[in-house]
Amino acid sequence: MTASVATMITAVTVLTIGYRAGRAHAAWRDLRATKRDVPAKRKIAWGHTRPLLMGTLFLLATVVAAVYRAAA
């Protein structure tokens, strides 16, 4: 039983996005839960959210490029 490279990449991508989304959500929930240290918590929350957004944009750009190449 062998798994293709595409299957492995897809699995890793899904797990990474799930982990990043969970961390970003937890960071923003922590920010809402506390009223003190808001600037520090906000910085931490954005620190977890920014990689998720950048990764999502990269994945979207990759898919758009693949569809464009397939259509050409």
Secondary structure, DSSP 8 states (H G I E B T S, - for coil): ----HHHHHHHHHHHHHHHHHHHHHHHHHHHHH-SSSHHHHHHHHHHHHHHHHHHHHHHHHHHHHHHHHHH-
